[in-house]
Amino acid sequence: MANMKKVLLFTVSALLVLSGCVIITLPGVQPLIEKVIDGKGADKVLLVDISGMITDDDARNMLGIETSPNITARIKEELTLASADDRVKAVVLRINTPGGSVTTCDIISHEIKEFKKKRKVPVVAELMDVAASGGYYIAASADRIIAHPTTVTGSIGVIAYNINASGLMEKIGVTDQTVKSGPRKDIGSPLRPMTEEERKILLSVINGMYERFLDVILDGRKDLNREDLTRIADGRVYSAPQALDLKLIDSIGYLDDAIGEAKKEAGIKEARIITYSAPRSYRNNIYSGPGPVPQPGLNIINLDPGFSKRFGLSFMYVWMP
């Protein structure tokens, strides 16, 4: 597929040259630059956007050219820039995501915690439309969590999407001829039914990831104990008022309130609200997006939500009913 895209790009370029057209080099991924979107003063509050399905997929155009880095790389770059700027006095995480892959969510959470250790500035999370599962996992790394009045959050747990297509294969005359070194090498394969023993093996892995999820929350939410958290962490989602009653969040408010809280925690009254964005991106207020967001491929029947290009089973911190 990659070779086909390169051939297509070369063909288009050659046709433009032969026709006498001027070739314009379209920019790919470029370093992020600081953009002031609100406020005044010498001090700064960084607004970091965490939205869409959280995976390590890069955004690419129809020619296969990368237009923006994956979310992990972007957030790492933003936090690195903020670490080098003493004027950044606080960070606000604007979270609007159903979650994503276990490892990607964990890496982002880790990077935020490392930034806090290095800079020792307050980090406030503002939960927007949906901040569920991996979205809440990341929010737990903040010092304070504020939810929009209509936020849906929670969905604490792990899921591994998997299908059994062996019945369909039999109907169309396709036979599984997988060769494997051991009886569990193809565990989770959609080409055959899963055995009860294999289900127990996968469940043991999922339970380990679930316990880590609880550990991360308890590390960030000091008012919660493990017994109470386990009771409410059965995968269900909660409204903002419900989450407040359960101590999953600290308060209910808008993005302006989160910025105000960040300034208060930083001990400053005035600050420029900044983002680190691509040079050509349009960011003129606190609700502007970061630019192209990697999106999963088209998946009509929703059997493998957001991960149709991956073969087999994936472990997810995601709410995707």
Wavefront OBJ file of the C-alpha trace (Angstrom):
o trace
v 0.000 0.000 0.000
v 2.833 2.384 0.882
v 4.540 1.674 -2.441
v 1.292 2.338 -4.326
v 0.985 5.734 -2.621
v 4.552 6.613 -3.568
v 3.916 5.604 -7.174
v 0.733 7.707 -7.236
v 2.566 10.720 -5.820
v 5.402 10.306 -8.346
v 2.917 9.972 -11.222
v 1.027 13.112 -10.236
v 4.273 15.050 -9.887
v 5.500 13.850 -13.290
v 2.245 14.873 -14.985
v 2.478 18.340 -13.446
v 6.031 18.749 -14.711
v 5.163 17.586 -18.228
v 2.154 19.878 -18.397
v 4.220 22.900 -17.447
v 2.459 23.392 -14.122
v 4.247 24.811 -11.111
v 4.862 22.238 -8.415
v 4.027 23.334 -4.911
v 5.637 21.410 -2.069
v 2.989 20.771 0.554
v 4.339 20.916 4.109
v 4.176 17.781 6.196
v 4.655 17.677 9.931
v 6.354 20.800 11.290
v 7.601 21.748 14.762
v 4.967 23.219 17.055
v 5.008 26.953 17.777
v 3.504 28.966 20.606
v 0.215 30.739 19.937
v -1.483 33.136 22.346
v -5.239 32.645 22.268
v -6.373 34.741 25.232
v -5.313 36.774 28.246
v -2.401 39.079 28.959
v 0.647 39.372 31.153
v 4.058 37.793 31.359
v 2.944 34.473 32.841
v 1.383 31.705 30.764
v -1.149 28.904 31.150
v -0.737 26.110 28.619
v -3.867 24.528 27.169
v -3.275 20.937 26.029
v -5.918 19.230 23.895
v -6.542 15.499 24.347
v -9.362 14.516 22.012
v -10.526 11.741 19.722
v -9.619 8.073 19.913
v -6.297 7.735 21.726
v -4.002 5.658 19.535
v -0.521 6.018 18.103
v -1.883 6.519 14.571
v -0.571 9.521 12.642
v -2.917 11.765 10.648
v -2.245 11.410 6.909
v -3.777 12.860 3.775
v -4.999 10.869 0.768
v -1.471 10.735 -0.664
v -0.148 9.147 2.501
v 1.746 12.252 3.632
v 1.790 12.684 7.400
v -0.081 15.872 8.324
v 0.211 15.682 12.093
v 1.996 13.407 14.571
v 0.211 10.899 16.751
v -1.238 12.182 20.006
v 1.555 10.748 22.165
v 4.266 12.486 20.147
v 2.339 15.776 20.093
v 1.714 15.861 23.836
v 5.332 14.898 24.529
v 6.479 17.794 22.331
v 4.108 20.226 24.049
v 5.229 19.218 27.537
v 8.889 19.424 26.504
v 8.381 22.982 25.257
v 6.525 23.899 28.454
v 9.300 22.391 30.588
v 11.809 24.726 28.978
v 9.664 27.842 29.547
v 9.710 29.212 33.106
v 6.815 31.506 32.212
v 4.449 28.537 31.966
v 2.906 28.558 35.439
v 0.090 26.036 34.955
v -1.351 23.515 32.503
v -4.984 22.805 31.622
v -5.827 19.473 29.979
v -8.908 19.761 27.770
v -10.073 16.141 27.593
v -12.712 14.950 25.136
v -12.193 11.271 24.378
v -13.772 7.844 24.935
v -10.268 6.505 25.623
v -8.101 4.246 23.518
v -5.322 1.687 23.682
v -4.048 0.705 27.123
v -0.404 1.517 26.444
v -0.998 4.858 24.723
v -3.212 6.107 27.564
v -0.635 4.946 30.097
v 2.237 6.703 28.296
v 0.361 10.022 28.178
v -0.487 9.728 31.870
v 3.160 8.984 32.632
v 4.415 11.966 30.620
v 2.069 14.325 32.484
v 3.277 13.012 35.840
v 6.915 13.397 34.783
v 6.217 16.977 33.709
v 4.678 17.716 37.110
v 7.765 16.319 38.873
v 10.072 18.446 36.749
v 8.209 21.759 36.733
v 6.090 21.477 39.889
v 3.273 23.554 38.399
v -0.459 22.793 38.828
v -2.202 20.672 36.211
v -5.986 20.947 35.945
v -8.131 18.612 33.824
v -11.336 19.881 32.218
v -13.608 17.044 31.079
v -15.664 18.009 28.048
v -18.351 15.990 26.213
v -16.927 12.521 26.921
v -13.961 11.735 29.138
v -14.413 8.036 29.684
v -12.154 5.081 30.401
v -8.705 6.052 29.057
v -9.822 9.685 29.079
v -10.459 9.463 32.815
v -7.240 7.449 33.255
v -5.321 10.454 31.894
v -7.406 12.953 33.896
v -6.406 11.176 37.108
v -2.837 12.398 36.539
v -4.007 16.008 37.060
v -4.021 17.780 40.414
v -7.664 18.736 40.029
v -10.488 17.457 37.800
v -13.355 19.703 36.687
v -16.187 18.314 34.569
v -18.457 20.198 32.205
v -22.093 20.131 33.432
v -23.015 17.658 30.678
v -19.881 15.495 30.752
v -20.087 11.697 30.554
v -17.181 10.089 32.372
v -16.214 6.899 34.199
v -16.253 3.600 32.275
v -13.363 2.453 34.442
v -12.199 -0.893 33.129
v -10.551 -2.847 30.335
v -12.023 -4.441 27.241
v -10.590 -6.647 24.500
v -12.687 -6.656 21.336
v -12.693 -10.011 19.559
v -14.925 -11.855 17.101
v -15.315 -15.467 16.032
v -15.698 -15.648 12.241
v -15.274 -19.419 11.938
v -18.972 -19.976 11.184
v -18.879 -17.509 8.319
v -15.672 -19.086 6.999
v -17.321 -22.502 6.894
v -20.243 -21.150 4.885
v -17.957 -19.670 2.220
v -15.625 -22.654 2.127
v -12.607 -21.096 3.874
v -10.561 -23.319 6.204
v -8.198 -22.197 8.967
v -4.761 -23.737 8.342
v -2.759 -21.783 10.924
v 0.596 -23.378 11.828
v 1.770 -22.605 15.380
v 4.605 -23.534 17.699
v 2.338 -24.002 20.706
v -1.361 -24.531 21.441
v -1.837 -20.967 22.762
v 0.143 -19.122 20.081
v -3.012 -17.985 18.251
v -5.026 -17.161 21.359
v -7.719 -14.646 20.468
v -7.713 -15.560 16.785
v -10.983 -14.710 14.997
v -10.488 -17.786 12.806
v -11.676 -20.265 15.444
v -13.763 -20.381 18.634
v -12.017 -19.423 21.869
v -11.659 -22.177 24.477
v -12.662 -21.646 28.115
v -9.039 -22.002 29.206
v -7.968 -19.332 26.711
v -10.711 -17.050 27.973
v -9.351 -17.432 31.518
v -5.817 -16.635 30.303
v -6.964 -13.426 28.618
v -9.106 -12.492 31.601
v -6.047 -12.766 33.870
v -4.247 -10.256 31.631
v -7.265 -7.938 31.608
v -7.584 -8.157 35.400
v -3.961 -7.091 35.765
v -4.561 -4.062 33.557
v -7.739 -3.300 35.507
v -5.834 -3.313 38.802
v -3.317 -0.911 37.290
v -6.194 1.361 36.269
v -7.374 1.408 39.893
v -3.825 2.089 41.120
v -3.505 5.093 38.820
v -6.807 6.541 40.028
v -5.998 6.006 43.702
v -2.602 7.640 43.217
v -4.285 10.768 41.883
v -7.545 10.772 43.870
v -6.544 10.781 47.536
v -10.155 10.995 48.781
v -10.967 7.570 47.328
v -10.203 4.203 48.878
v -9.858 0.936 46.978
v -13.033 -0.620 48.315
v -15.244 2.300 47.282
v -13.468 2.653 43.945
v -13.842 -1.057 43.108
v -17.548 -0.823 43.881
v -18.105 1.951 41.300
v -15.481 0.838 38.758
v -17.605 -1.789 37.005
v -17.362 -0.187 33.564
v -20.454 2.005 33.775
v -20.443 5.684 32.821
v -21.512 8.549 35.062
v -22.909 12.027 34.582
v -20.973 14.970 35.999
v -23.209 15.285 39.116
v -22.904 11.538 39.741
v -19.122 11.667 39.321
v -18.959 14.542 41.801
v -20.944 12.588 44.396
v -18.623 9.612 43.904
v -15.499 11.804 44.295
v -14.291 10.995 40.782
v -14.111 14.747 40.077
v -13.554 17.831 42.236
v -16.132 20.230 40.802
v -18.427 21.021 37.894
v -17.636 23.971 35.632
v -16.684 25.235 32.213
v -13.309 25.533 30.539
v -13.016 29.141 31.741
v -13.469 27.869 35.297
v -10.668 25.334 34.810
v -8.343 28.064 33.549
v -9.294 30.249 36.485
v -8.618 27.387 38.883
v -5.234 26.768 37.254
v -4.249 30.430 37.743
v -5.475 30.331 41.340
v -3.444 27.202 42.101
v -0.396 28.804 40.456
v -0.817 31.954 42.557
v -1.187 34.306 39.577
v -3.955 36.716 38.613
v -3.144 37.405 34.979
v -1.767 35.080 32.330
v -1.676 34.533 28.621
v -3.481 31.360 27.593
v -1.238 29.618 25.083
v -1.179 26.522 22.941
v 1.607 24.841 21.007
v 0.261 24.309 17.516
v 1.324 23.649 13.947
v 2.298 26.897 12.158
v -0.674 26.790 9.777
v -3.301 25.690 12.302
v -6.097 28.079 13.262
v -6.279 28.636 17.016
v -8.019 31.821 18.103
v -9.854 30.828 21.302
v -9.824 28.212 24.046
v -12.202 25.919 22.152
v -10.165 25.769 18.933
v -8.925 22.292 18.046
v -5.273 21.271 17.611
v -5.604 20.503 13.891
v -6.048 17.177 12.081
v -6.887 14.416 14.530
v -6.055 10.833 13.505
v -9.325 9.006 12.966
v -9.994 5.294 12.680
v -10.911 3.792 9.354
v -14.501 3.270 8.229
v -16.084 0.439 10.177
v -19.745 -0.040 9.289
v -20.604 -2.944 11.595
v -18.583 -1.642 14.567
v -17.130 -5.051 15.454
v -13.651 -3.656 15.945
v -14.275 0.029 16.773
v -11.419 2.259 15.732
v -8.922 -0.524 15.148
v -10.026 -2.188 11.929
v -6.527 -2.142 10.490
v -5.192 -4.250 13.360
v -5.593 -8.001 12.991
v -6.589 -9.864 16.106
v -7.200 -8.754 19.664
v -6.362 -5.404 21.318
v -6.562 -4.430 24.984
v -8.359 -1.121 25.434
v -9.187 1.494 28.034
v -12.154 2.667 25.987
v -15.889 3.234 26.174
v -17.317 2.250 22.794
v -20.836 0.786 23.128
l 1 2 3 4 5 6 7 8 9 10 11 12 13 14 15 16 17 18 19 20 21 22 23 24 25 26 27 28 29 30 31 32 33 34 35 36 37 38 39 40 41 42 43 44 45 46 47 48 49 50 51 52 53 54 55 56 57 58 59 60 61 62 63 64 65 66 67 68 69 70 71 72 73 74 75 76 77 78 79 80 81 82 83 84 85 86 87 88 89 90 91 92 93 94 95 96 97 98 99 100 101 102 103 104 105 106 107 108 109 110 111 112 113 114 115 116 117 118 119 120 121 122 123 124 125 126 127 128 129 130 131 132 133 134 135 136 137 138 139 140 141 142 143 144 145 146 147 148 149 150 151 152 153 154 155 156 157 158 159 160 161 162 163 164 165 166 167 168 169 170 171 172 173 174 175 176 177 178 179 180 181 182 183 184 185 186 187 188 189 190 191 192 193 194 195 196 197 198 199 200 201 202 203 204 205 206 207 208 209 210 211 212 213 214 215 216 217 218 219 220 221 222 223 224 225 226 227 228 229 230 231 232 233 234 235 236 237 238 239 240 241 242 243 244 245 246 247 248 249 250 251 252 253 254 255 256 257 258 259 260 261 262 263 264 265 266 267 268 269 270 271 272 273 274 275 276 277 278 279 280 281 282 283 284 285 286 287 288 289 290 291 292 293 294 295 296 297 298 299 300 301 302 303 304 305 306 307 308 309 310 311 312 313 314 315 316 317 318 319 320 321
